[in-house]
Amino acid sequence: MNVVVKDLSGVKKQLLFELGPERIEKKLEKAFAGWRKKAKIKGFRPGKAPLQLVRKLYHEQVRMEALEDLVQDAYREALQVHNLAPLAPPAIAELDFPEGKLQLSFTATVEVLPEFSLDCWEDIELQKHEVAVADDEVDAELEKLRQSMAQYKTIDERCSQEGDTLVIDFLGRLDGVEFEGGSATDFTLELGSGRFIPDLERQLVGLEPGRSYDLEAVFPEDYHKADLAGKKTVFTVKVKSIREKELPALDDDLAIQISGGELESLAQLRDKMTQYVSSSKVSGARNRNIEELLAGLRKKVSFELPECLVREEEERALAALRSRFLSQGLEESLVEQMLSANRERVSADAAATVKNTIILEYLAEREKIESTPDEIGDRFQRFIQSSGENSQAVFERFKGREAELAGILQREVVMEKTIDHLLSRISCQAAGPETGTTSSEIPGGQGADL
């Protein structure tokens, strides 16, 4: 067998194969012998039919089977000889296996990881984000808890006002024609939430319960549906009910109710919220440092990204985005439009994520960072918690793919340990105080109502 490896790019290689008569004939003989044992030919017991008859009856089937085996065997052997680790199955092309001749040639194109070096990363600049907790931040969290315990009272004697929750039916028309996604029944909307386009939501204040209204509303110029952006529409809105929010007092009784009796006073609840805000800000500061670290690492090196990895990450991100949009109750057609509008950003994020992973794996190997069984076990427990399933359900989902699950967990542990290792070796510069809690995915849309 003759194999020539051509570099098509920094990450793409083409293998050119030429197989000689001896190898092909041996594979064909083995294939015919196998078919002779299993062939059901009238007048002969299995395995007893003349080989010449088997050749005549099953020539094409055997030939195709031998071809598949020859290609696979040659490809696997070439990977070992040339020390190649493809990132995805090969693209087989230029297949030439002429009838009546013992010769075979083909090409296999694969993508591999890029080669690069990164000798200095300790000089990456990270900001030291202050995580002091301000009283007004704790007050804001307490207010969120208070809002979550609100009761609603149906109002009949007055018109709607800011802060009320309306239950409405609505139907939108553009140039007298109903448009997709512009209608709903028994829709619940809190006035002031910003879930509707501003020009429409503003007009929902001052309406009487039980009445219907025709309201003219102009969509924003930057609205995500191009066919509605900047257009004047008419919405027929029926106000079915007005609900007024009644908030409980922020006192000891509320603390007892919220905590299920675990806390006895508002002071204790405030302490809990202070701890929560502090933890969130510490986590947010860490995530910001990770983002700064990864951005700095990406600037340090330049290399071509394997298309298969970027495409896989992009498909994963789009699937997650689609699932989130659908869970918000958005219609399929609107989801597709929003995915299309976000595709460019998703593609850029996917490329950054792939580059992050390649760099971190390189540094993990160079710094000799590995995982332990206990760390993988802890990661599995976190995986279960984040999935919302029990361990048995997770095992069932990965039944037959246990090695895949173990690989995922091992990789996540190593990535996290590598990030911790790098952060511990880089000094931080002072920055301004944090003004709020944040979180981010490392490595890195949100749906909206009408």
PLY file of the C-alpha trace (Angstrom):
ply
format ascii 1.0
element vertex 450
property float x
property float y
property float z
element edge 448
property int vertex1
property int vertex2
end_header
0.00 0.00 0.00
1.25 3.44 -0.91
0.02 6.48 1.05
0.94 10.10 0.43
-0.11 12.81 2.93
-0.72 16.31 1.57
-1.20 19.39 3.75
-4.20 21.27 2.39
-4.07 23.79 5.24
-2.92 24.09 8.82
-5.66 21.74 9.99
-6.73 19.87 6.85
-4.83 16.93 5.41
-5.49 14.75 2.38
-4.34 11.15 2.26
-3.87 9.64 -1.21
-4.12 5.84 -1.22
-2.99 3.29 -3.78
-3.57 -0.40 -2.98
-1.84 -3.18 -4.90
-3.10 -6.53 -6.27
-1.89 -8.74 -3.43
-3.84 -6.90 -0.74
-6.98 -6.65 -2.85
-6.93 -10.30 -3.93
-6.47 -11.47 -0.36
-9.45 -9.38 0.80
-11.64 -10.62 -2.07
-10.79 -14.28 -1.36
-11.65 -13.82 2.30
-14.93 -12.10 1.41
-15.94 -14.86 -1.04
-15.13 -17.51 1.55
-17.34 -15.74 4.06
-20.23 -15.48 1.60
-19.85 -19.16 0.67
-20.48 -20.10 4.32
-23.67 -18.03 4.63
-25.06 -18.11 1.07
-28.36 -19.93 0.60
-28.16 -21.54 -2.84
-30.82 -23.98 -3.99
-29.51 -27.53 -4.10
-26.60 -26.91 -1.73
-26.22 -26.87 2.02
-24.68 -23.66 3.46
-20.93 -23.72 2.90
-21.08 -26.53 0.33
-21.79 -24.60 -2.87
-18.92 -24.46 -5.37
-16.85 -21.31 -4.89
-17.12 -20.59 -8.59
-20.92 -20.51 -8.31
-20.71 -18.19 -5.31
-18.46 -15.89 -7.32
-20.98 -15.79 -10.14
-24.07 -15.19 -7.98
-22.65 -12.77 -5.43
-19.87 -11.08 -7.32
-21.11 -7.48 -6.90
-22.11 -7.85 -3.24
-18.75 -9.37 -2.36
-16.90 -6.74 -4.34
-18.64 -3.89 -2.49
-18.08 -5.55 0.87
-14.40 -6.02 0.10
-14.14 -2.42 -1.08
-15.57 -1.11 2.18
-13.19 -3.26 4.23
-10.19 -2.29 2.10
-10.90 1.42 2.50
-11.48 1.19 6.25
-8.44 -1.00 6.88
-6.15 1.16 4.76
-7.42 4.33 6.42
-6.91 3.01 9.98
-3.44 1.73 9.12
-2.43 5.08 7.59
-3.53 6.96 10.71
-1.23 4.84 12.85
1.71 5.02 10.48
1.49 8.79 10.03
0.45 9.50 13.64
-2.75 11.35 12.70
-5.69 11.99 15.05
-8.67 13.10 12.95
-11.33 15.19 14.64
-14.20 13.75 12.57
-14.84 10.92 10.08
-12.95 11.30 6.78
-14.36 12.61 3.53
-13.67 9.77 1.05
-13.42 10.83 -2.60
-11.87 9.97 -5.99
-12.68 6.30 -5.41
-11.36 4.18 -8.30
-11.93 0.40 -8.12
-12.16 -0.70 -11.77
-14.02 -3.88 -12.62
-11.71 -6.77 -13.52
-8.58 -5.11 -12.17
-6.88 -5.68 -8.84
-6.20 -2.01 -8.10
-7.79 0.56 -5.84
-7.12 4.24 -5.25
-8.95 6.89 -3.25
-8.43 10.00 -1.15
-9.41 10.68 2.45
-9.57 14.26 3.69
-9.48 14.86 7.43
-9.15 17.72 9.89
-6.70 17.65 12.78
-5.81 19.99 15.60
-3.61 22.95 14.64
0.02 23.06 15.68
1.10 26.12 17.67
3.17 27.15 20.66
2.28 29.38 23.59
5.27 30.02 25.80
4.23 33.15 27.69
0.80 33.78 29.14
1.56 35.03 32.69
1.61 38.64 31.45
-2.09 38.64 30.54
-3.78 41.50 32.39
-6.74 40.70 34.62
-8.84 43.21 36.52
-9.33 42.84 40.25
-13.09 43.24 40.59
-14.25 44.46 43.98
-17.03 42.36 45.48
-18.15 44.48 48.43
-21.90 44.22 49.04
-23.86 47.47 49.26
-27.03 47.84 51.34
-29.10 48.82 48.31
-28.12 45.57 46.58
-29.44 43.56 49.52
-32.56 45.75 49.57
-33.14 44.95 45.89
-32.94 41.19 46.54
-35.33 41.47 49.48
-37.73 43.38 47.25
-37.58 40.58 44.67
-38.56 38.10 47.39
-41.36 40.40 48.49
-42.61 40.70 44.91
-42.56 36.91 44.55
-45.00 36.64 47.48
-47.47 39.11 46.00
-51.20 38.33 45.93
-53.49 39.52 43.14
-56.98 40.99 43.54
-59.38 41.35 40.61
-60.41 44.97 40.12
-63.78 45.96 38.59
-64.24 49.54 39.74
-61.36 51.33 38.05
-59.29 51.44 34.86
-55.94 49.74 34.39
-52.81 51.45 35.67
-49.06 50.86 35.73
-48.19 47.78 37.79
-51.53 46.05 37.17
-51.67 42.61 35.57
-54.08 42.34 32.65
-55.65 39.24 31.16
-56.41 40.10 27.53
-57.26 38.71 24.14
-55.58 40.56 21.28
-55.48 40.41 17.50
-53.07 42.47 15.41
-53.60 43.55 11.80
-51.23 45.09 9.28
-53.02 46.88 6.45
-56.20 45.11 7.57
-54.66 41.65 7.42
-53.84 39.50 10.46
-50.12 38.77 10.80
-48.37 35.75 12.23
-47.56 35.93 15.93
-49.84 38.93 16.43
-52.67 37.29 18.38
-53.28 35.49 21.67
-56.09 34.48 24.00
-56.05 34.84 27.79
-52.66 36.51 27.60
-51.29 37.72 30.96
-49.30 40.96 30.95
-47.95 43.10 33.77
-48.08 46.73 32.71
-44.59 48.21 32.83
-42.85 44.86 32.23
-41.80 45.83 28.70
-43.01 42.57 27.17
-45.06 44.33 24.48
-43.84 46.87 21.97
-43.72 50.24 23.78
-46.33 51.99 21.62
-48.90 49.28 22.35
-48.14 48.68 26.04
-48.37 52.42 26.74
-51.97 52.43 25.48
-53.00 49.54 27.75
-52.99 51.95 30.70
-56.42 53.53 31.38
-58.57 50.74 29.90
-61.77 49.46 31.48
-62.34 45.78 32.29
-64.78 43.97 30.01
-64.36 46.34 27.06
-62.70 45.96 23.65
-60.49 48.57 22.03
-58.88 49.15 18.62
-55.42 50.53 19.30
-53.02 51.85 16.66
-49.41 50.94 17.38
-46.17 51.41 15.47
-43.51 48.73 15.72
-39.95 49.89 16.54
-37.64 50.49 13.59
-35.22 47.85 14.95
-37.90 45.21 15.58
-36.55 41.69 15.01
-39.20 40.85 12.37
-38.24 42.89 9.32
-41.75 42.79 7.82
-43.11 44.57 10.91
-40.24 46.94 11.73
-41.46 50.54 11.63
-44.96 49.51 10.46
-48.24 50.94 11.73
-50.65 48.25 12.92
-54.03 48.04 14.62
-54.58 45.76 17.62
-58.04 44.77 18.77
-57.66 44.24 22.52
-60.31 42.85 24.85
-59.62 43.48 28.55
-60.95 40.36 30.29
-59.75 41.24 33.78
-57.56 43.65 35.74
-55.59 42.31 38.68
-54.03 44.55 41.29
-50.88 43.43 43.02
-50.98 43.36 46.81
-47.55 43.16 48.38
-46.92 41.78 51.88
-45.07 43.81 54.48
-41.33 43.26 54.62
-41.21 41.97 58.19
-40.48 38.96 60.39
-43.65 37.17 59.26
-42.54 37.36 55.62
-39.10 35.97 56.55
-40.73 33.03 58.33
-43.07 32.38 55.38
-40.37 32.59 52.71
-37.98 30.31 54.59
-40.61 27.75 55.54
-39.92 28.40 59.20
-36.14 28.02 59.00
-35.65 31.73 59.74
-37.24 33.63 62.59
-36.70 37.27 61.69
-36.22 39.78 58.91
-32.68 40.37 60.22
-31.82 36.71 59.59
-33.32 36.90 56.11
-31.25 39.98 55.42
-28.10 38.12 56.49
-29.00 35.29 54.10
-29.53 37.72 51.25
-26.22 39.43 52.03
-24.47 36.06 51.76
-26.31 35.35 48.49
-25.35 38.70 46.93
-21.75 38.28 48.08
-21.54 34.78 46.60
-23.08 36.00 43.33
-20.63 38.87 43.08
-17.64 36.64 43.81
-18.86 34.25 41.12
-19.44 37.15 38.73
-15.95 38.54 39.37
-14.43 35.12 38.72
-16.37 34.76 35.47
-15.16 38.18 34.35
-11.58 37.15 35.10
-12.08 33.95 33.13
-13.41 35.95 30.17
-10.40 38.28 30.41
-8.05 35.31 30.62
-9.55 33.55 27.59
-9.59 36.76 25.54
-5.94 37.29 26.42
-5.03 33.73 25.46
-6.83 34.05 22.12
-4.81 37.18 21.34
-1.57 35.37 22.13
-1.82 32.83 19.31
-3.18 32.72 15.81
-4.11 29.49 14.07
-6.71 28.06 11.73
-9.75 26.50 13.39
-10.99 23.08 12.29
-14.29 23.62 10.49
-15.80 20.43 11.90
-15.34 21.61 15.50
-16.72 25.08 14.83
-19.72 23.61 12.99
-20.40 21.15 15.82
-20.24 23.91 18.46
-22.42 26.19 16.36
-25.07 23.47 15.95
-25.00 22.80 19.70
-25.42 26.51 20.52
-28.26 26.95 18.01
-30.04 23.89 19.39
-29.78 25.30 22.91
-31.02 28.69 21.72
-33.92 27.06 19.88
-34.90 25.09 22.97
-34.83 28.25 25.10
-36.96 30.24 22.65
-39.52 27.42 22.35
-39.69 27.07 26.15
-40.73 30.73 26.25
-43.78 29.87 24.19
-42.60 31.52 20.97
-44.01 30.23 17.70
-41.81 28.07 15.47
-41.74 30.61 12.65
-40.67 33.40 15.00
-38.03 31.14 16.54
-36.56 30.51 13.10
-36.40 34.24 12.40
-34.71 34.90 15.74
-32.20 32.10 15.14
-31.41 33.58 11.74
-30.93 37.02 13.32
-28.57 35.54 15.93
-26.63 33.23 13.60
-23.72 35.61 13.01
-23.22 36.12 16.74
-23.56 32.39 17.41
-20.95 31.63 14.74
-18.49 34.11 16.27
-19.09 32.69 19.76
-18.65 29.14 18.44
-15.29 30.03 16.90
-14.15 31.65 20.16
-15.28 28.63 22.18
-13.40 26.20 19.93
-10.25 28.31 20.11
-10.57 28.53 23.91
-10.85 24.75 24.16
-7.89 24.05 21.88
-5.66 26.46 23.82
-6.74 25.15 27.23
-6.17 21.53 26.19
-2.71 22.48 24.92
-1.85 24.20 28.22
-3.33 21.36 30.28
-1.02 18.90 28.56
1.99 21.19 28.85
1.33 21.95 32.52
0.60 18.24 33.17
-2.86 18.89 34.59
-4.92 15.72 35.03
-8.12 14.59 36.69
-8.59 12.15 39.58
-11.42 9.61 40.05
-12.74 11.61 43.03
-12.85 14.81 40.95
-14.72 13.02 38.16
-17.16 11.65 40.74
-17.78 15.14 42.14
-18.27 16.45 38.61
-20.80 13.70 37.94
-22.83 14.80 40.97
-22.79 18.40 39.69
-23.79 17.11 36.25
-26.79 15.33 37.79
-27.84 18.45 39.73
-27.62 20.67 36.65
-29.58 18.17 34.51
-32.47 17.95 36.96
-32.39 14.15 36.68
-31.46 11.43 39.14
-28.34 9.33 38.67
-30.30 6.36 37.32
-31.94 8.52 34.64
-28.55 9.87 33.59
-27.12 6.35 33.37
-30.11 5.27 31.26
-29.61 8.24 28.94
-25.96 7.31 28.43
-26.53 3.55 28.33
-24.04 2.10 25.88
-22.21 5.46 25.89
-20.62 5.28 29.32
-17.19 5.99 27.89
-18.57 9.14 26.25
-19.99 10.37 29.57
-16.72 9.62 31.37
-14.84 11.52 28.68
-17.13 14.54 29.00
-16.71 14.64 32.77
-12.94 14.12 32.62
-12.58 16.88 30.06
-14.65 19.33 32.11
-12.58 18.63 35.23
-9.32 19.21 33.36
-10.62 22.42 31.76
-11.72 23.79 35.12
-8.44 22.85 36.83
-6.47 24.40 33.98
-8.38 27.68 34.30
-7.82 27.69 38.07
-4.12 27.00 37.53
-3.75 29.85 35.04
-5.67 32.32 37.19
-3.49 31.48 40.19
-0.38 32.40 38.20
-1.60 35.77 36.92
-1.71 38.92 39.02
-4.77 41.18 38.94
-4.91 44.94 38.52
-7.29 46.95 40.67
-10.63 47.84 39.12
-13.74 49.68 40.18
-16.38 48.12 42.45
-18.93 45.72 41.06
-22.34 47.32 40.60
-24.45 44.21 40.27
-24.47 40.45 40.07
-23.67 38.79 36.80
-22.97 35.34 35.47
-21.57 34.06 32.21
-20.87 30.79 30.45
-17.23 29.89 29.98
-16.62 29.60 27.15
-19.49 31.49 25.85
-30.21 35.82 23.05
-32.83 35.98 24.77
-36.34 35.79 23.51
-38.83 38.60 23.86
-42.57 38.91 23.79
-44.45 41.05 21.28
0 1
1 2
2 3
3 4
4 5
5 6
6 7
7 8
8 9
9 10
10 11
11 12
12 13
13 14
14 15
15 16
16 17
17 18
18 19
19 20
20 21
21 22
22 23
23 24
24 25
25 26
26 27
27 28
28 29
29 30
30 31
31 32
32 33
33 34
34 35
35 36
36 37
37 38
38 39
39 40
40 41
41 42
42 43
43 44
44 45
45 46
46 47
47 48
48 49
49 50
50 51
51 52
52 53
53 54
54 55
55 56
56 57
57 58
58 59
59 60
60 61
61 62
62 63
63 64
64 65
65 66
66 67
67 68
68 69
69 70
70 71
71 72
72 73
73 74
74 75
75 76
76 77
77 78
78 79
79 80
80 81
81 82
82 83
83 84
84 85
85 86
86 87
87 88
88 89
89 90
90 91
91 92
92 93
93 94
94 95
95 96
96 97
97 98
98 99
99 100
100 101
101 102
102 103
103 104
104 105
105 106
106 107
107 108
108 109
109 110
110 111
111 112
112 113
113 114
114 115
115 116
116 117
117 118
118 119
119 120
120 121
121 122
122 123
123 124
124 125
125 126
126 127
127 128
128 129
129 130
130 131
131 132
132 133
133 134
134 135
135 136
136 137
137 138
138 139
139 140
140 141
141 142
142 143
143 144
144 145
145 146
146 147
147 148
148 149
149 150
150 151
151 152
152 153
153 154
154 155
155 156
156 157
157 158
158 159
159 160
160 161
161 162
162 163
163 164
164 165
165 166
166 167
167 168
168 169
169 170
170 171
171 172
172 173
173 174
174 175
175 176
176 177
177 178
178 179
179 180
180 181
181 182
182 183
183 184
184 185
185 186
186 187
187 188
188 189
189 190
190 191
191 192
192 193
193 194
194 195
195 196
196 197
197 198
198 199
199 200
200 201
201 202
202 203
203 204
204 205
205 206
206 207
207 208
208 209
209 210
210 211
211 212
212 213
213 214
214 215
215 216
216 217
217 218
218 219
219 220
220 221
221 222
222 223
223 224
224 225
225 226
226 227
227 228
228 229
229 230
230 231
231 232
232 233
233 234
234 235
235 236
236 237
237 238
238 239
239 240
240 241
241 242
242 243
243 244
244 245
245 246
246 247
247 248
248 249
249 250
250 251
251 252
252 253
253 254
254 255
255 256
256 257
257 258
258 259
259 260
260 261
261 262
262 263
263 264
264 265
265 266
266 267
267 268
268 269
269 270
270 271
271 272
272 273
273 274
274 275
275 276
276 277
277 278
278 279
279 280
280 281
281 282
282 283
283 284
284 285
285 286
286 287
287 288
288 289
289 290
290 291
291 292
292 293
293 294
294 295
295 296
296 297
297 298
298 299
299 300
300 301
301 302
302 303
303 304
304 305
305 306
306 307
307 308
308 309
309 310
310 311
311 312
312 313
313 314
314 315
315 316
316 317
317 318
318 319
319 320
320 321
321 322
322 323
323 324
324 325
325 326
326 327
327 328
328 329
329 330
330 331
331 332
332 333
333 334
334 335
335 336
336 337
337 338
338 339
339 340
340 341
341 342
342 343
343 344
344 345
345 346
346 347
347 348
348 349
349 350
350 351
351 352
352 353
353 354
354 355
355 356
356 357
357 358
358 359
359 360
360 361
361 362
362 363
363 364
364 365
365 366
366 367
367 368
368 369
369 370
370 371
371 372
372 373
373 374
374 375
375 376
376 377
377 378
378 379
379 380
380 381
381 382
382 383
383 384
384 385
385 386
386 387
387 388
388 389
389 390
390 391
391 392
392 393
393 394
394 395
395 396
396 397
397 398
398 399
399 400
400 401
401 402
402 403
403 404
404 405
405 406
406 407
407 408
408 409
409 410
410 411
411 412
412 413
413 414
414 415
415 416
416 417
417 418
418 419
419 420
420 421
421 422
422 423
423 424
424 425
425 426
426 427
427 428
428 429
429 430
430 431
431 432
432 433
433 434
434 435
435 436
436 437
437 438
438 439
439 440
440 441
441 442
442 443
444 445
445 446
446 447
447 448
448 449
